[in-house]
Amino acid sequence: MHRFRPASGLALTLLDSVEMVLHAPGGNRSLCPPEATAMWLALQEQGGDAHAVANRLTGVWEPNPAILYKEPMDRVVEWDLAGLLVSCDD
C-alpha cells in the first residue's frame, strides 16, 4: 500500500479560486491548480492512500480509468520528491 502524510510543518491556504498554496517548512511555496487541490484533499480524505485517491477520482474526471489513474499517482510522486509529503510505508 502507498500511504502518505503531509510533511511536518507544512501549511496550506485554500484560495477562492479553488486553488491551493502549499507552504513548506523552509519557506518554499507551491501553487496548485484546482485539479491538484482536489487530489490533495482526496489524499487527506482517503487516509493518505494514493491508490484509493486514484480509484476514487477515476470516472469522475476522465471516463478512461487508465488515463486518470496515472495523474494522481504522478502528483503524489511530485509532492513526495518536493518534500511536501512523507511516505508512511517506511
Gaussian input, Z-matrix of N, CA and C with variables (Angstrom, degrees):
# hf/3-21g

backbone

0 1
 N
 C     1     B1
 C     2     B2     1     A1
 N     3     B3     2     A2     1     D1
 C     4     B4     3     A3     2     D2
 C     5     B5     4     A4     3     D3
 N     6     B6     5     A5     4     D4
 C     7     B7     6     A6     5     D5
 C     8     B8     7     A7     6     D6
 N     9     B9     8     A8     7     D7
 C    10    B10     9     A9     8     D8
 C    11    B11    10    A10     9     D9
 N    12    B12    11    A11    10    D10
 C    13    B13    12    A12    11    D11
 C    14    B14    13    A13    12    D12
 N    15    B15    14    A14    13    D13
 C    16    B16    15    A15    14    D14
 C    17    B17    16    A16    15    D15
 N    18    B18    17    A17    16    D16
 C    19    B19    18    A18    17    D17
 C    20    B20    19    A19    18    D18
 N    21    B21    20    A20    19    D19
 C    22    B22    21    A21    20    D20
 C    23    B23    22    A22    21    D21
 N    24    B24    23    A23    22    D22
 C    25    B25    24    A24    23    D23
 C    26    B26    25    A25    24    D24
 N    27    B27    26    A26    25    D25
 C    28    B28    27    A27    26    D26
 C    29    B29    28    A28    27    D27
 N    30    B30    29    A29    28    D28
 C    31    B31    30    A30    29    D29
 C    32    B32    31    A31    30    D30
 N    33    B33    32    A32    31    D31
 C    34    B34    33    A33    32    D32
 C    35    B35    34    A34    33    D33
 N    36    B36    35    A35    34    D34
 C    37    B37    36    A36    35    D35
 C    38    B38    37    A37    36    D36
 N    39    B39    38    A38    37    D37
 C    40    B40    39    A39    38    D38
 C    41    B41    40    A40    39    D39
 N    42    B42    41    A41    40    D40
 C    43    B43    42    A42    41    D41
 C    44    B44    43    A43    42    D42
 N    45    B45    44    A44    43    D43
 C    46    B46    45    A45    44    D44
 C    47    B47    46    A46    45    D45
 N    48    B48    47    A47    46    D46
 C    49    B49    48    A48    47    D47
 C    50    B50    49    A49    48    D48
 N    51    B51    50    A50    49    D49
 C    52    B52    51    A51    50    D50
 C    53    B53    52    A52    51    D51
 N    54    B54    53    A53    52    D52
 C    55    B55    54    A54    53    D53
 C    56    B56    55    A55    54    D54
 N    57    B57    56    A56    55    D55
 C    58    B58    57    A57    56    D56
 C    59    B59    58    A58    57    D57
 N    60    B60    59    A59    58    D58
 C    61    B61    60    A60    59    D59
 C    62    B62    61    A61    60    D60
 N    63    B63    62    A62    61    D61
 C    64    B64    63    A63    62    D62
 C    65    B65    64    A64    63    D63
 N    66    B66    65    A65    64    D64
 C    67    B67    66    A66    65    D65
 C    68    B68    67    A67    66    D66
 N    69    B69    68    A68    67    D67
 C    70    B70    69    A69    68    D68
 C    71    B71    70    A70    69    D69
 N    72    B72    71    A71    70    D70
 C    73    B73    72    A72    71    D71
 C    74    B74    73    A73    72    D72
 N    75    B75    74    A74    73    D73
 C    76    B76    75    A75    74    D74
 C    77    B77    76    A76    75    D75
 N    78    B78    77    A77    76    D76
 C    79    B79    78    A78    77    D77
 C    80    B80    79    A79    78    D78
 N    81    B81    80    A80    79    D79
 C    82    B82    81    A81    80    D80
 C    83    B83    82    A82    81    D81
 N    84    B84    83    A83    82    D82
 C    85    B85    84    A84    83    D83
 C    86    B86    85    A85    84    D84
 N    87    B87    86    A86    85    D85
 C    88    B88    87    A87    86    D86
 C    89    B89    88    A88    87    D87
 N    90    B90    89    A89    88    D88
 C    91    B91    90    A90    89    D89
 C    92    B92    91    A91    90    D90
 N    93    B93    92    A92    91    D91
 C    94    B94    93    A93    92    D92
 C    95    B95    94    A94    93    D93
 N    96    B96    95    A95    94    D94
 C    97    B97    96    A96    95    D95
 C    98    B98    97    A97    96    D96
 N    99    B99    98    A98    97    D97
 C   100   B100    99    A99    98    D98
 C   101   B101   100   A100    99    D99
 N   102   B102   101   A101   100   D100
 C   103   B103   102   A102   101   D101
 C   104   B104   103   A103   102   D102
 N   105   B105   104   A104   103   D103
 C   106   B106   105   A105   104   D104
 C   107   B107   106   A106   105   D105
 N   108   B108   107   A107   106   D106
 C   109   B109   108   A108   107   D107
 C   110   B110   109   A109   108   D108
 N   111   B111   110   A110   109   D109
 C   112   B112   111   A111   110   D110
 C   113   B113   112   A112   111   D111
 N   114   B114   113   A113   112   D112
 C   115   B115   114   A114   113   D113
 C   116   B116   115   A115   114   D114
 N   117   B117   116   A116   115   D115
 C   118   B118   117   A117   116   D116
 C   119   B119   118   A118   117   D117
 N   120   B120   119   A119   118   D118
 C   121   B121   120   A120   119   D119
 C   122   B122   121   A121   120   D120
 N   123   B123   122   A122   121   D121
 C   124   B124   123   A123   122   D122
 C   125   B125   124   A124   123   D123
 N   126   B126   125   A125   124   D124
 C   127   B127   126   A126   125   D125
 C   128   B128   127   A127   126   D126
 N   129   B129   128   A128   127   D127
 C   130   B130   129   A129   128   D128
 C   131   B131   130   A130   129   D129
 N   132   B132   131   A131   130   D130
 C   133   B133   132   A132   131   D131
 C   134   B134   133   A133   132   D132
 N   135   B135   134   A134   133   D133
 C   136   B136   135   A135   134   D134
 C   137   B137   136   A136   135   D135
 N   138   B138   137   A137   136   D136
 C   139   B139   138   A138   137   D137
 C   140   B140   139   A139   138   D138
 N   141   B141   140   A140   139   D139
 C   142   B142   141   A141   140   D140
 C   143   B143   142   A142   141   D141
 N   144   B144   143   A143   142   D142
 C   145   B145   144   A144   143   D143
 C   146   B146   145   A145   144   D144
 N   147   B147   146   A146   145   D145
 C   148   B148   147   A147   146   D146
 C   149   B149   148   A148   147   D147
 N   150   B150   149   A149   148   D148
 C   151   B151   150   A150   149   D149
 C   152   B152   151   A151   150   D150
 N   153   B153   152   A152   151   D151
 C   154   B154   153   A153   152   D152
 C   155   B155   154   A154   153   D153
 N   156   B156   155   A155   154   D154
 C   157   B157   156   A156   155   D155
 C   158   B158   157   A157   156   D156
 N   159   B159   158   A158   157   D157
 C   160   B160   159   A159   158   D158
 C   161   B161   160   A160   159   D159
 N   162   B162   161   A161   160   D160
 C   163   B163   162   A162   161   D161
 C   164   B164   163   A163   162   D162
 N   165   B165   164   A164   163   D163
 C   166   B166   165   A165   164   D164
 C   167   B167   166   A166   165   D165
 N   168   B168   167   A167   166   D166
 C   169   B169   168   A168   167   D167
 C   170   B170   169   A169   168   D168
 N   171   B171   170   A170   169   D169
 C   172   B172   171   A171   170   D170
 C   173   B173   172   A172   171   D171
 N   174   B174   173   A173   172   D172
 C   175   B175   174   A174   173   D173
 C   176   B176   175   A175   174   D174
 N   177   B177   176   A176   175   D175
 C   178   B178   177   A177   176   D176
 C   179   B179   178   A178   177   D177
 N   180   B180   179   A179   178   D178
 C   181   B181   180   A180   179   D179
 C   182   B182   181   A181   180   D180
 N   183   B183   182   A182   181   D181
 C   184   B184   183   A183   182   D182
 C   185   B185   184   A184   183   D183
 N   186   B186   185   A185   184   D184
 C   187   B187   186   A186   185   D185
 C   188   B188   187   A187   186   D186
 N   189   B189   188   A188   187   D187
 C   190   B190   189   A189   188   D188
 C   191   B191   190   A190   189   D189
 N   192   B192   191   A191   190   D190
 C   193   B193   192   A192   191   D191
 C   194   B194   193   A193   192   D192
 N   195   B195   194   A194   193   D193
 C   196   B196   195   A195   194   D194
 C   197   B197   196   A196   195   D195
 N   198   B198   197   A197   196   D196
 C   199   B199   198   A198   197   D197
 C   200   B200   199   A199   198   D198
 N   201   B201   200   A200   199   D199
 C   202   B202   201   A201   200   D200
 C   203   B203   202   A202   201   D201
 N   204   B204   203   A203   202   D202
 C   205   B205   204   A204   203   D203
 C   206   B206   205   A205   204   D204
 N   207   B207   206   A206   205   D205
 C   208   B208   207   A207   206   D206
 C   209   B209   208   A208   207   D207
 N   210   B210   209   A209   208   D208
 C   211   B211   210   A210   209   D209
 C   212   B212   211   A211   210   D210
 N   213   B213   212   A212   211   D211
 C   214   B214   213   A213   212   D212
 C   215   B215   214   A214   213   D213
 N   216   B216   215   A215   214   D214
 C   217   B217   216   A216   215   D215
 C   218   B218   217   A217   216   D216
 N   219   B219   218   A218   217   D217
 C   220   B220   219   A219   218   D218
 C   221   B221   220   A220   219   D219
 N   222   B222   221   A221   220   D220
 C   223   B223   222   A222   221   D221
 C   224   B224   223   A223   222   D222
 N   225   B225   224   A224   223   D223
 C   226   B226   225   A225   224   D224
 C   227   B227   226   A226   225   D225
 N   228   B228   227   A227   226   D226
 C   229   B229   228   A228   227   D227
 C   230   B230   229   A229   228   D228
 N   231   B231   230   A230   229   D229
 C   232   B232   231   A231   230   D230
 C   233   B233   232   A232   231   D231
 N   234   B234   233   A233   232   D232
 C   235   B235   234   A234   233   D233
 C   236   B236   235   A235   234   D234
 N   237   B237   236   A236   235   D235
 C   238   B238   237   A237   236   D236
 C   239   B239   238   A238   237   D237
 N   240   B240   239   A239   238   D238
 C   241   B241   240   A240   239   D239
 C   242   B242   241   A241   240   D240
 N   243   B243   242   A242   241   D241
 C   244   B244   243   A243   242   D242
 C   245   B245   244   A244   243   D243
 N   246   B246   245   A245   244   D244
 C   247   B247   246   A246   245   D245
 C   248   B248   247   A247   246   D246
 N   249   B249   248   A248   247   D247
 C   250   B250   249   A249   248   D248
 C   251   B251   250   A250   249   D249
 N   252   B252   251   A251   250   D250
 C   253   B253   252   A252   251   D251
 C   254   B254   253   A253   252   D252
 N   255   B255   254   A254   253   D253
 C   256   B256   255   A255   254   D254
 C   257   B257   256   A256   255   D255
 N   258   B258   257   A257   256   D256
 C   259   B259   258   A258   257   D257
 C   260   B260   259   A259   258   D258
 N   261   B261   260   A260   259   D259
 C   262   B262   261   A261   260   D260
 C   263   B263   262   A262   261   D261
 N   264   B264   263   A263   262   D262
 C   265   B265   264   A264   263   D263
 C   266   B266   265   A265   264   D264
 N   267   B267   266   A266   265   D265
 C   268   B268   267   A267   266   D266
 C   269   B269   268   A268   267   D267

   B1=1.4563
   B2=1.5225
   B3=1.2876
   B4=1.4526
   B5=1.5214
   B6=1.3269
   B7=1.4637
   B8=1.5288
   B9=1.3173
   B10=1.4523
   B11=1.5205
   B12=1.3236
   B13=1.4675
   B14=1.5194
   B15=1.3378
   B16=1.4654
   B17=1.5269
   B18=1.3135
   B19=1.4562
   B20=1.5240
   B21=1.3118
   B22=1.4499
   B23=1.5305
   B24=1.3166
   B25=1.4526
   B26=1.5213
   B27=1.3281
   B28=1.4675
   B29=1.5329
   B30=1.3073
   B31=1.4629
   B32=1.5198
   B33=1.3103
   B34=1.4625
   B35=1.5122
   B36=1.3126
   B37=1.4562
   B38=1.5220
   B39=1.3318
   B40=1.4601
   B41=1.5190
   B42=1.3030
   B43=1.4630
   B44=1.5274
   B45=1.3243
   B46=1.4614
   B47=1.5289
   B48=1.3162
   B49=1.4662
   B50=1.5283
   B51=1.3241
   B52=1.4646
   B53=1.5316
   B54=1.3122
   B55=1.4470
   B56=1.5265
   B57=1.3232
   B58=1.4454
   B59=1.5209
   B60=1.3159
   B61=1.4610
   B62=1.5188
   B63=1.3402
   B64=1.4554
   B65=1.5199
   B66=1.3203
   B67=1.4568
   B68=1.5193
   B69=1.3232
   B70=1.4669
   B71=1.5280
   B72=1.3282
   B73=1.4618
   B74=1.5352
   B75=1.3101
   B76=1.4560
   B77=1.5163
   B78=1.3320
   B79=1.4525
   B80=1.5168
   B81=1.3327
   B82=1.4604
   B83=1.5171
   B84=1.3277
   B85=1.4629
   B86=1.5127
   B87=1.3148
   B88=1.4601
   B89=1.5207
   B90=1.3354
   B91=1.4595
   B92=1.5184
   B93=1.3108
   B94=1.4593
   B95=1.5328
   B96=1.3379
   B97=1.4627
   B98=1.5322
   B99=1.3291
   B100=1.4720
   B101=1.5329
   B102=1.3282
   B103=1.4712
   B104=1.5259
   B105=1.3255
   B106=1.4636
   B107=1.5273
   B108=1.3271
   B109=1.4603
   B110=1.5265
   B111=1.3273
   B112=1.4694
   B113=1.5249
   B114=1.3287
   B115=1.4645
   B116=1.5253
   B117=1.3450
   B118=1.4644
   B119=1.5346
   B120=1.3238
   B121=1.4651
   B122=1.5274
   B123=1.3299
   B124=1.4648
   B125=1.5248
   B126=1.3147
   B127=1.4700
   B128=1.5230
   B129=1.3197
   B130=1.4624
   B131=1.5368
   B132=1.3236
   B133=1.4651
   B134=1.5302
   B135=1.3229
   B136=1.4642
   B137=1.5320
   B138=1.3052
   B139=1.4569
   B140=1.5171
   B141=1.3297
   B142=1.4515
   B143=1.5095
   B144=1.3272
   B145=1.4683
   B146=1.5285
   B147=1.3463
   B148=1.4686
   B149=1.5263
   B150=1.3197
   B151=1.4691
   B152=1.5272
   B153=1.3264
   B154=1.4671
   B155=1.5290
   B156=1.3305
   B157=1.4655
   B158=1.5201
   B159=1.3182
   B160=1.4658
   B161=1.5180
   B162=1.3194
   B163=1.4653
   B164=1.5266
   B165=1.3406
   B166=1.4607
   B167=1.5330
   B168=1.3332
   B169=1.4540
   B170=1.5250
   B171=1.3246
   B172=1.4581
   B173=1.5201
   B174=1.2916
   B175=1.4536
   B176=1.5240
   B177=1.3415
   B178=1.4604
   B179=1.5199
   B180=1.3372
   B181=1.4612
   B182=1.5148
   B183=1.2981
   B184=1.4682
   B185=1.5195
   B186=1.3263
   B187=1.4639
   B188=1.5294
   B189=1.3295
   B190=1.4583
   B191=1.5273
   B192=1.3380
   B193=1.4657
   B194=1.5247
   B195=1.3044
   B196=1.4645
   B197=1.5204
   B198=1.3241
   B199=1.4639
   B200=1.5246
   B201=1.3228
   B202=1.4537
   B203=1.5218
   B204=1.2962
   B205=1.4620
   B206=1.5260
   B207=1.3109
   B208=1.4614
   B209=1.5338
   B210=1.3049
   B211=1.4597
   B212=1.5277
   B213=1.3418
   B214=1.4706
   B215=1.5280
   B216=1.3141
   B217=1.4579
   B218=1.5284
   B219=1.3293
   B220=1.4692
   B221=1.5307
   B222=1.3127
   B223=1.4677
   B224=1.5266
   B225=1.3251
   B226=1.4618
   B227=1.5282
   B228=1.3236
   B229=1.4690
   B230=1.5305
   B231=1.3280
   B232=1.4669
   B233=1.5263
   B234=1.3436
   B235=1.4599
   B236=1.5218
   B237=1.3209
   B238=1.4608
   B239=1.5279
   B240=1.3119
   B241=1.4727
   B242=1.5306
   B243=1.3320
   B244=1.4667
   B245=1.5270
   B246=1.3254
   B247=1.4586
   B248=1.5165
   B249=1.3273
   B250=1.4622
   B251=1.5235
   B252=1.3149
   B253=1.4597
   B254=1.5277
   B255=1.3127
   B256=1.4553
   B257=1.5210
   B258=1.3189
   B259=1.4562
   B260=1.5302
   B261=1.3089
   B262=1.4745
   B263=1.5131
   B264=1.3169
   B265=1.4574
   B266=1.5151
   B267=1.3280
   B268=1.4665
   B269=1.5000
   A1=108.00
   A2=117.16
   A3=122.56
   A4=108.46
   A5=115.94
   A6=120.54
   A7=109.38
   A8=114.30
   A9=121.12
   A10=109.42
   A11=114.93
   A12=121.10
   A13=107.59
   A14=117.50
   A15=119.16
   A16=110.06
   A17=116.39
   A18=121.42
   A19=109.70
   A20=116.26
   A21=121.95
   A22=109.78
   A23=116.54
   A24=121.42
   A25=114.98
   A26=116.68
   A27=120.53
   A28=109.75
   A29=116.23
   A30=121.25
   A31=107.82
   A32=115.69
   A33=118.32
   A34=110.08
   A35=113.43
   A36=121.93
   A37=107.11
   A38=116.18
   A39=120.85
   A40=108.16
   A41=115.40
   A42=121.11
   A43=110.52
   A44=116.84
   A45=121.45
   A46=111.92
   A47=116.28
   A48=121.31
   A49=112.10
   A50=117.33
   A51=125.30
   A52=110.56
   A53=115.40
   A54=120.40
   A55=107.48
   A56=115.98
   A57=120.00
   A58=107.86
   A59=114.81
   A60=121.10
   A61=107.20
   A62=115.88
   A63=121.30
   A64=107.48
   A65=116.52
   A66=123.03
   A67=107.91
   A68=116.60
   A69=122.04
   A70=109.40
   A71=117.32
   A72=121.11
   A73=114.55
   A74=120.59
   A75=122.42
   A76=114.09
   A77=117.56
   A78=121.11
   A79=113.61
   A80=117.51
   A81=119.89
   A82=109.41
   A83=114.50
   A84=120.20
   A85=109.14
   A86=115.43
   A87=121.41
   A88=108.43
   A89=116.20
   A90=121.18
   A91=108.72
   A92=116.84
   A93=122.01
   A94=109.91
   A95=117.21
   A96=120.38
   A97=110.22
   A98=117.22
   A99=120.42
   A100=114.32
   A101=117.60
   A102=119.56
   A103=111.17
   A104=116.26
   A105=120.39
   A106=110.81
   A107=116.66
   A108=120.75
   A109=110.12
   A110=116.82
   A111=120.62
   A112=110.57
   A113=117.25
   A114=120.47
   A115=110.94
   A116=116.88
   A117=120.40
   A118=110.06
   A119=116.59
   A120=120.40
   A121=111.15
   A122=117.08
   A123=120.46
   A124=110.64
   A125=117.26
   A126=120.50
   A127=109.99
   A128=117.20
   A129=120.47
   A130=110.17
   A131=115.94
   A132=121.55
   A133=111.83
   A134=116.38
   A135=121.56
   A136=112.28
   A137=117.21
   A138=120.99
   A139=113.96
   A140=116.59
   A141=120.93
   A142=114.77
   A143=117.08
   A144=121.93
   A145=109.92
   A146=115.29
   A147=120.56
   A148=112.07
   A149=117.20
   A150=119.75
   A151=111.00
   A152=117.35
   A153=120.65
   A154=110.58
   A155=116.83
   A156=120.50
   A157=109.97
   A158=115.82
   A159=119.88
   A160=110.42
   A161=117.26
   A162=120.58
   A163=111.86
   A164=116.75
   A165=120.53
   A166=111.20
   A167=116.46
   A168=119.96
   A169=113.09
   A170=116.99
   A171=120.41
   A172=109.15
   A173=116.43
   A174=120.81
   A175=113.33
   A176=116.33
   A177=119.70
   A178=109.39
   A179=116.06
   A180=120.14
   A181=112.52
   A182=117.07
   A183=120.93
   A184=109.01
   A185=118.09
   A186=119.76
   A187=113.66
   A188=117.55
   A189=120.54
   A190=108.91
   A191=118.14
   A192=121.07
   A193=113.98
   A194=118.34
   A195=120.97
   A196=111.38
   A197=117.24
   A198=120.98
   A199=110.49
   A200=116.85
   A201=119.50
   A202=112.02
   A203=118.81
   A204=120.99
   A205=110.57
   A206=117.18
   A207=121.74
   A208=112.16
   A209=118.35
   A210=121.47
   A211=113.79
   A212=119.65
   A213=118.27
   A214=112.38
   A215=117.25
   A216=119.41
   A217=110.11
   A218=117.54
   A219=121.04
   A220=110.70
   A221=116.90
   A222=121.24
   A223=110.29
   A224=117.54
   A225=120.99
   A226=110.02
   A227=117.48
   A228=120.78
   A229=109.76
   A230=116.73
   A231=121.82
   A232=110.74
   A233=116.94
   A234=121.00
   A235=111.35
   A236=116.78
   A237=121.42
   A238=110.01
   A239=117.13
   A240=121.42
   A241=111.66
   A242=117.07
   A243=121.85
   A244=111.86
   A245=116.86
   A246=120.28
   A247=114.33
   A248=116.98
   A249=121.13
   A250=112.09
   A251=115.77
   A252=122.67
   A253=108.97
   A254=114.74
   A255=121.63
   A256=107.57
   A257=116.56
   A258=120.44
   A259=109.44
   A260=115.22
   A261=121.02
   A262=110.20
   A263=118.44
   A264=122.84
   A265=111.97
   A266=117.02
   A267=119.97
   A268=111.51
   D1=147.76
   D2=179.51
   D3=-113.97
   D4=102.54
   D5=179.35
   D6=-116.62
   D7=142.74
   D8=-178.86
   D9=-135.59
   D10=154.86
   D11=173.42
   D12=-132.83
   D13=157.15
   D14=177.15
   D15=-60.85
   D16=145.49
   D17=177.20
   D18=-62.38
   D19=148.87
   D20=178.73
   D21=-58.69
   D22=132.77
   D23=178.66
   D24=85.45
   D25=-2.43
   D26=179.99
   D27=-72.89
   D28=137.74
   D29=175.84
   D30=-127.92
   D31=156.42
   D32=177.02
   D33=-136.61
   D34=152.77
   D35=177.50
   D36=-125.81
   D37=123.46
   D38=174.59
   D39=-90.26
   D40=129.12
   D41=-178.48
   D42=-98.08
   D43=157.98
   D44=178.39
   D45=-59.47
   D46=-24.58
   D47=-179.39
   D48=-78.53
   D49=5.86
   D50=-178.05
   D51=68.50
   D52=17.52
   D53=171.09
   D54=-94.06
   D55=169.17
   D56=179.80
   D57=-137.62
   D58=147.03
   D59=173.81
   D60=-114.18
   D61=122.75
   D62=174.95
   D63=-94.47
   D64=127.68
   D65=-179.70
   D66=-107.33
   D67=106.84
   D68=-178.83
   D69=-78.35
   D70=154.51
   D71=-178.13
   D72=-55.25
   D73=-31.91
   D74=-178.99
   D75=-80.58
   D76=0.86
   D77=-179.30
   D78=100.76
   D79=-9.21
   D80=176.76
   D81=-68.20
   D82=145.51
   D83=177.44
   D84=-125.48
   D85=148.67
   D86=178.27
   D87=-132.97
   D88=119.77
   D89=176.63
   D90=-87.94
   D91=126.07
   D92=-177.79
   D93=-111.76
   D94=132.35
   D95=176.63
   D96=-69.12
   D97=170.27
   D98=-177.59
   D99=-52.75
   D100=-39.60
   D101=-179.24
   D102=-63.55
   D103=-43.03
   D104=178.88
   D105=-68.04
   D106=-36.25
   D107=176.48
   D108=-60.63
   D109=-45.28
   D110=178.21
   D111=-61.49
   D112=-39.98
   D113=179.01
   D114=-65.19
   D115=-42.08
   D116=179.30
   D117=-62.54
   D118=-47.99
   D119=-179.48
   D120=-63.13
   D121=-39.60
   D122=177.32
   D123=-65.13
   D124=-36.02
   D125=178.78
   D126=-62.86
   D127=-41.22
   D128=177.72
   D129=-67.89
   D130=-41.85
   D131=179.93
   D132=-62.37
   D133=-34.09
   D134=-176.67
   D135=-93.30
   D136=18.78
   D137=176.54
   D138=67.08
   D139=27.31
   D140=178.37
   D141=81.82
   D142=6.83
   D143=-177.70
   D144=-83.66
   D145=103.82
   D146=-175.88
   D147=-62.78
   D148=-36.89
   D149=179.54
   D150=-67.85
   D151=-37.94
   D152=178.47
   D153=-64.74
   D154=-35.83
   D155=177.42
   D156=-63.94
   D157=-48.71
   D158=179.94
   D159=-59.36
   D160=-43.43
   D161=179.33
   D162=-66.01
   D163=-38.62
   D164=-178.47
   D165=-67.10
   D166=-40.02
   D167=-176.12
   D168=-83.11
   D169=-18.63
   D170=177.76
   D171=-62.46
   D172=129.61
   D173=-179.78
   D174=92.68
   D175=-21.02
   D176=177.95
   D177=-79.75
   D178=-46.38
   D179=-177.23
   D180=-103.51
   D181=-30.17
   D182=-171.26
   D183=-138.32
   D184=123.53
   D185=-178.50
   D186=-68.18
   D187=-18.70
   D188=178.83
   D189=-95.33
   D190=105.83
   D191=-176.02
   D192=-57.47
   D193=-34.77
   D194=-177.97
   D195=-63.74
   D196=-36.38
   D197=-179.55
   D198=-70.79
   D199=-49.36
   D200=-175.32
   D201=-72.44
   D202=-33.20
   D203=-176.81
   D204=-58.19
   D205=-36.42
   D206=-177.69
   D207=-69.04
   D208=-34.72
   D209=-175.64
   D210=-61.48
   D211=-53.32
   D212=178.42
   D213=-63.92
   D214=-35.57
   D215=179.79
   D216=-65.31
   D217=-41.56
   D218=177.83
   D219=-63.78
   D220=-40.78
   D221=-179.04
   D222=-64.79
   D223=-41.91
   D224=179.00
   D225=-62.81
   D226=-42.46
   D227=177.71
   D228=-61.57
   D229=-43.08
   D230=178.87
   D231=-59.53
   D232=-48.06
   D233=179.52
   D234=-64.52
   D235=-37.97
   D236=178.77
   D237=-63.57
   D238=-47.68
   D239=-179.61
   D240=-64.82
   D241=-29.68
   D242=179.29
   D243=-81.49
   D244=-4.54
   D245=179.57
   D246=81.56
   D247=14.09
   D248=-179.69
   D249=-86.57
   D250=-23.30
   D251=177.21
   D252=-123.20
   D253=155.43
   D254=175.72
   D255=-125.98
   D256=132.78
   D257=178.90
   D258=-70.62
   D259=135.49
   D260=176.53
   D261=-95.93
   D262=1.55
   D263=-177.62
   D264=-84.05
   D265=-15.98
   D266=-176.48
   D267=-71.13

